[in-house]
Amino acid sequence: MSSFKFNFSSCTDEAQPDAEFIDNKIVWIECEEIVPHESIENIDDLVTHASIFICGDVEISYVKASEALANMYKGDNVFKSAVELAEKEHSDLVTGKYEGGLKIWEGTSDLIEFLESNSDIPFQDKKVLDLGCGAGILGIYAFLKKSLVTFQDYNKEILECVTIPNVLLNIEDNEETMDANKCKFYSGDWASFNNKLPDTETFDIILTSETIYNTSNYNKLIDLFLKRLNPNGEAYVAAKTCYFGVGGGTRQFESVVMKNGQFETSVCWKSSGGILREILKLTKKT
């Protein structure tokens, strides 16, 4: 799996807006619901060339990045240009254009491993949100455990060419009858996504991995948790303790959550070596 690579200044103690947002006035992509086509013409070919995400006993099929890119790169578009720019600058994102959805990050394995070792976390018939889903591994994990899953990612191209094919691949692989109509897909900025959903739409479990690298988005994320997490729901945030060069990380995020004052937060998992990673659990205060 790949590691984050950023080209920003040093890590700070407090969450501060990135100056780029102020100077360049980044326009975040508006949310839209992505409705899957009834079938994907090359699904058999995707099955043949699929890779397998493995974490313990968990095996989830996913489309290779090269296959996804081949599907995306038809014609000239903003997303294609953003991905090419990220590759040219040896980075994993272009702020406001492309948010790293083509890679499966370390936090995804951490969270799957944690969930597998905590079987008391119920998934069957629960409403689950995979926030910043990318390949959709976390949401597919929940889907295979009979959850009703909503997948959200910043770029609609990721949902169309990566996430949705991955969901279909795992339906193909599963012997039981599974209904893709139990899944929903949304692209766009978190604030726009939060506003797009009906006021009554809430979730029992929210899963998100490697999404707190940008401190400027912390308040959007917390607002979304506040509005979309059930009173007895749980949110799990898998991330690095510090994203060096960006200012984000679990300590900075915890600080903003504490200032908000409406959540209980705890570290429920820590890595034992290498780059420090954690899983935070958030629940609403009663």
Secondary structure, DSSP 8 states (H G I E B T S, - for coil): -------S----SS----HHHHHH-------EE----S--TTHHHHHHT-EEEEETTEEEEE--HHHHHHHH-SS--HHHHHHHHHHHTT-S-BTTTB-STTS--HHHHHHHHHHHH-TTS--TT-EEEEET-TT-HHHHHHHHTT-EEEEEES-HHHIIIIIHHHHHHHHHH-SS---GGGEEEEES-HHHHHHHS-TT--EEEEEEES--S-GGGHHHHHHHHHHHEEEEEEEEEEEES-BTTTTBSHHHHHHHHHHH-SEEEEEEEE-SSSS-EEEEEEEE--
